[in-house]
Amino acid sequence: MEKRTEIENLGEFGLIDKLTEKTQKYQDSTIKGIGDDAAVIDSGDYFTLVSTDMLVEGIHFDMMYTPLRHLGYKSIIVNLSDIYAMNGEAKQVTVSIAVSSRFSVEALEEIYAGIHKACELYKVDLVGGDTTSSTSGLIISVTAMGTVAKDEIVYRSGGKENDLLVVSGNLGGAYMGLQVLEREKEVYKDNPNMQPQLEGVDYILERQLKPEARKDIVHHLSELGIMPTSMIDISDGLASEVKHLCKAGGLGAEIYDEKLPIDQETYDVARDFNLDPSTCALNGGEDYELLFSISQNDYDKIKDSKHMTVVGHYTDKNAGVNVVDRNGQSIPMEAQGWTHF
Amino acid sequence: MEKRTEIENLGEFGLIDKLTEKTQKYQDSTIKGIGDDAAVIDSGDYFTLVSTDMLVEGIHFDMMYTPLRHLGYKSIIVNLSDIYAMNGEAKQVTVSIAVSSRFSVEALEEIYAGIHKACELYKVDLVGGDTTSSTSGLIISVTAMGTVAKDEIVYRSGGKENDLLVVSGNLGGAYMGLQVLEREKEVYKDNPNMQPQLEGVDYILERQLKPEARKDIVHHLSELGIMPTSMIDISDGLASEVKHLCKAGGLGAEIYDEKLPIDQETYDVARDFNLDPSTCALNGGEDYELLFSISQNDYDKIKDSKHMTVVGHYTDKNAGVNVVDRNGQSIPMEAQGWTHF
């Protein structure tokens, strides 16, 4: 009998490792393949960056509460975020969409309205794609391309012990937005006449449904004369991304619970849900903020920034990856990330 | 009541036109967006080419007769074909896959074995991708990247009146392979104990299940000192592709029925199915051959080639796109192409 291993037994990252371990390199222009936010291709005077992501109905989004326009917008944003996480400038995208016949032309136009809006705001060009039918549901696959000067590229690796770990914006909002939407969906399913309770949670809903990518942070760091030593975008939750950086750089890390930037609305709603706001900030995904490390010498340049918060620092690899709680206790960090399988 | 237009009423090309008509250009490096086989990006010393395609279970392939390894192989080939159709060299690919839990890790490894094989034979690097779950079925989205010297790029436009229209290889085989597979599927559904009748049709089955991209033709033309004036790959059937070239170039065309290159096996099986072999060659898709135009001055260089066949020539736009039958009658060409919607 043929061997059958369930995908869920490996998890997303284990699966990717297994499937791509036999990858060979044939082209000199391939500088970096799988294993960072974007692939890196030598284009002579600079590097070209390429990143791709697939959004699947029922897995990444729920049509019951996801406006199509926002979905189109978000599908672009999540890919641009990967280009910015390499310290690059996003320039072009391709979009492939598979839809079943339950979607109308007008529905697709709504998705594209969001795509065009994101392209306009981030100044990227929609240059290609594919449109096809599916037997069920909606799938959007986006590939983003960008460029970065060869001496300005920032990888996941490259951090050094004692470098400061910094996050842009705030964390946990997208996750709490999702919790609110899921709660209202359940209420609606029980009684379709109930009006959804979405007052006072605009910010976290927008974090979930219409996130932004931190192009501004890349520019801001450049203006401040700061070159991050390592960088990643926060799509799967801070804890998961810190672990990625530590693995890539051969380092450990300490993250300070009390430093985690959490918006008041996120905090309040987490409390309403009887959730620990810090856990939401550590493990909630889809914030699309940037996590990066800087030399301690650069601390003065960012310490007054409203857009960036120092949340910890790299340590020796043997110290592991830890969270220091409000009592000063260092405990191993659990990265649950987003497991789709 | 909201307006609802069914996608099938527009067709694939009409839909793409409608969805992308509002596309803006923000980046100077974007040379050519939607509307050719690949997007063209200025990379300084040369152009970067980008093409993307999505294969959806139940639409583009049937798991009942598609070996997973071949599916992985084909998913790469169909994208490389688009790069070669720009006279370029394919260099990198990204692969995103969504699968439902009915697929095992071993099944995915089979798909990747095919992907790796195609990468090895065509010397392209797998540099990124995404692996996620789907609620049903298997979806593969591939993006291929390549390069081409700026003075060697070939667009769909660029042909001139009287330029010769040339196809590589032969046509209709992939379509007849599909007919055989569909026939055997029906037989199997009626009686699962019946053995499939696949003897003597190896060639057309391979054309359907494991096609090749014509990298060799691009090299061959270069060696012969021929620069095509226009080019496209034949994914949707010759008739459909001739129409694309004519539309892009503002030209008409005459295709000679008796010149269509049809393999003997394709011919024989078409006859078995009571199909006109020429119709299969004109409208059968998925051959992934190249269709291109050359100056009449280059005719002597290719007239003895086993790999290329002159099938017609460009005419004035007002003459339309026609097929000249074996009686010398010129009749308007119908391009049914592949309509997935």
HADDOCK unambig.tbl for C-alpha pairs under 7 A between the chains (distance, minus, plus):
assign (segid A and resid 4 and name CA) (segid B and resid 104 and name CA) 5.79 0.50 0.50
assign (segid A and resid 4 and name CA) (segid B and resid 106 and name CA) 6.34 0.50 0.50
assign (segid A and resid 5 and name CA) (segid B and resid 104 and name CA) 5.51 0.50 0.50
assign (segid A and resid 5 and name CA) (segid B and resid 105 and name CA) 5.34 0.50 0.50
assign (segid A and resid 5 and name CA) (segid B and resid 106 and name CA) 6.60 0.50 0.50
assign (segid A and resid 6 and name CA) (segid B and resid 104 and name CA) 5.16 0.50 0.50
assign (segid A and resid 6 and name CA) (segid B and resid 105 and name CA) 5.99 0.50 0.50
assign (segid A and resid 7 and name CA) (segid B and resid 104 and name CA) 5.82 0.50 0.50
assign (segid A and resid 7 and name CA) (segid B and resid 105 and name CA) 5.26 0.50 0.50
assign (segid A and resid 16 and name CA) (segid B and resid 131 and name CA) 6.99 0.50 0.50
assign (segid A and resid 19 and name CA) (segid B and resid 109 and name CA) 5.98 0.50 0.50
assign (segid A and resid 19 and name CA) (segid B and resid 112 and name CA) 6.40 0.50 0.50
assign (segid A and resid 23 and name CA) (segid B and resid 116 and name CA) 6.77 0.50 0.50
assign (segid A and resid 23 and name CA) (segid B and resid 126 and name CA) 6.70 0.50 0.50
assign (segid A and resid 24 and name CA) (segid B and resid 125 and name CA) 6.81 0.50 0.50
assign (segid A and resid 25 and name CA) (segid B and resid 125 and name CA) 5.56 0.50 0.50
assign (segid A and resid 26 and name CA) (segid B and resid 123 and name CA) 5.47 0.50 0.50
assign (segid A and resid 26 and name CA) (segid B and resid 124 and name CA) 6.19 0.50 0.50
assign (segid A and resid 26 and name CA) (segid B and resid 125 and name CA) 6.09 0.50 0.50
assign (segid A and resid 27 and name CA) (segid B and resid 91 and name CA) 6.45 0.50 0.50
assign (segid A and resid 27 and name CA) (segid B and resid 124 and name CA) 6.72 0.50 0.50
assign (segid A and resid 27 and name CA) (segid B and resid 125 and name CA) 6.61 0.50 0.50
assign (segid A and resid 33 and name CA) (segid B and resid 126 and name CA) 6.96 0.50 0.50
assign (segid A and resid 33 and name CA) (segid B and resid 127 and name CA) 3.86 0.50 0.50
assign (segid A and resid 33 and name CA) (segid B and resid 128 and name CA) 5.97 0.50 0.50
assign (segid A and resid 34 and name CA) (segid B and resid 127 and name CA) 5.16 0.50 0.50
assign (segid A and resid 34 and name CA) (segid B and resid 128 and name CA) 4.75 0.50 0.50
assign (segid A and resid 39 and name CA) (segid B and resid 127 and name CA) 5.75 0.50 0.50
assign (segid A and resid 39 and name CA) (segid B and resid 128 and name CA) 6.16 0.50 0.50
assign (segid A and resid 43 and name CA) (segid B and resid 43 and name CA) 6.19 0.50 0.50
assign (segid A and resid 51 and name CA) (segid B and resid 128 and name CA) 6.97 0.50 0.50
assign (segid A and resid 52 and name CA) (segid B and resid 129 and name CA) 5.65 0.50 0.50
assign (segid A and resid 52 and name CA) (segid B and resid 130 and name CA) 6.64 0.50 0.50
assign (segid A and resid 53 and name CA) (segid B and resid 129 and name CA) 6.88 0.50 0.50
assign (segid A and resid 53 and name CA) (segid B and resid 130 and name CA) 5.61 0.50 0.50
assign (segid A and resid 54 and name CA) (segid B and resid 96 and name CA) 6.68 0.50 0.50
assign (segid A and resid 54 and name CA) (segid B and resid 130 and name CA) 6.54 0.50 0.50
assign (segid A and resid 56 and name CA) (segid B and resid 134 and name CA) 6.30 0.50 0.50
assign (segid A and resid 58 and name CA) (segid B and resid 135 and name CA) 6.41 0.50 0.50
assign (segid A and resid 59 and name CA) (segid B and resid 134 and name CA) 6.60 0.50 0.50
assign (segid A and resid 91 and name CA) (segid B and resid 27 and name CA) 6.44 0.50 0.50
assign (segid A and resid 96 and name CA) (segid B and resid 54 and name CA) 6.68 0.50 0.50
assign (segid A and resid 104 and name CA) (segid B and resid 4 and name CA) 5.78 0.50 0.50
assign (segid A and resid 104 and name CA) (segid B and resid 5 and name CA) 5.50 0.50 0.50
assign (segid A and resid 104 and name CA) (segid B and resid 6 and name CA) 5.15 0.50 0.50
assign (segid A and resid 104 and name CA) (segid B and resid 7 and name CA) 5.84 0.50 0.50
assign (segid A and resid 105 and name CA) (segid B and resid 5 and name CA) 5.34 0.50 0.50
assign (segid A and resid 105 and name CA) (segid B and resid 6 and name CA) 6.00 0.50 0.50
assign (segid A and resid 105 and name CA) (segid B and resid 7 and name CA) 5.27 0.50 0.50
assign (segid A and resid 106 and name CA) (segid B and resid 4 and name CA) 6.33 0.50 0.50
assign (segid A and resid 106 and name CA) (segid B and resid 5 and name CA) 6.59 0.50 0.50
assign (segid A and resid 109 and name CA) (segid B and resid 19 and name CA) 5.97 0.50 0.50
assign (segid A and resid 112 and name CA) (segid B and resid 19 and name CA) 6.40 0.50 0.50
assign (segid A and resid 116 and name CA) (segid B and resid 23 and name CA) 6.76 0.50 0.50
assign (segid A and resid 123 and name CA) (segid B and resid 26 and name CA) 5.49 0.50 0.50
assign (segid A and resid 124 and name CA) (segid B and resid 26 and name CA) 6.20 0.50 0.50
assign (segid A and resid 124 and name CA) (segid B and resid 27 and name CA) 6.70 0.50 0.50
assign (segid A and resid 125 and name CA) (segid B and resid 24 and name CA) 6.80 0.50 0.50
assign (segid A and resid 125 and name CA) (segid B and resid 25 and name CA) 5.57 0.50 0.50
assign (segid A and resid 125 and name CA) (segid B and resid 26 and name CA) 6.10 0.50 0.50
assign (segid A and resid 125 and name CA) (segid B and resid 27 and name CA) 6.60 0.50 0.50
assign (segid A and resid 126 and name CA) (segid B and resid 23 and name CA) 6.69 0.50 0.50
assign (segid A and resid 126 and name CA) (segid B and resid 33 and name CA) 6.97 0.50 0.50
assign (segid A and resid 127 and name CA) (segid B and resid 33 and name CA) 3.86 0.50 0.50
assign (segid A and resid 127 and name CA) (segid B and resid 34 and name CA) 5.15 0.50 0.50
assign (segid A and resid 127 and name CA) (segid B and resid 39 and name CA) 5.76 0.50 0.50
assign (segid A and resid 128 and name CA) (segid B and resid 33 and name CA) 5.97 0.50 0.50
assign (segid A and resid 128 and name CA) (segid B and resid 34 and name CA) 4.74 0.50 0.50
assign (segid A and resid 128 and name CA) (segid B and resid 39 and name CA) 6.16 0.50 0.50
assign (segid A and resid 128 and name CA) (segid B and resid 51 and name CA) 6.96 0.50 0.50
assign (segid A and resid 129 and name CA) (segid B and resid 52 and name CA) 5.67 0.50 0.50
assign (segid A and resid 129 and name CA) (segid B and resid 53 and name CA) 6.90 0.50 0.50
assign (segid A and resid 130 and name CA) (segid B and resid 52 and name CA) 6.64 0.50 0.50
assign (segid A and resid 130 and name CA) (segid B and resid 53 and name CA) 5.61 0.50 0.50
assign (segid A and resid 130 and name CA) (segid B and resid 54 and name CA) 6.55 0.50 0.50
assign (segid A and resid 131 and name CA) (segid B and resid 16 and name CA) 6.99 0.50 0.50
assign (segid A and resid 132 and name CA) (segid B and resid 340 and name CA) 6.56 0.50 0.50
assign (segid A and resid 133 and name CA) (segid B and resid 340 and name CA) 6.22 0.50 0.50
assign (segid A and resid 133 and name CA) (segid B and resid 341 and name CA) 5.95 0.50 0.50
assign (segid A and resid 134 and name CA) (segid B and resid 56 and name CA) 6.29 0.50 0.50
assign (segid A and resid 134 and name CA) (segid B and resid 59 and name CA) 6.60 0.50 0.50
assign (segid A and resid 135 and name CA) (segid B and resid 58 and name CA) 6.42 0.50 0.50
assign (segid A and resid 141 and name CA) (segid B and resid 141 and name CA) 6.84 0.50 0.50
assign (segid A and resid 340 and name CA) (segid B and resid 132 and name CA) 6.54 0.50 0.50
assign (segid A and resid 340 and name CA) (segid B and resid 133 and name CA) 6.22 0.50 0.50
assign (segid A and resid 341 and name CA) (segid B and resid 133 and name CA) 5.97 0.50 0.50
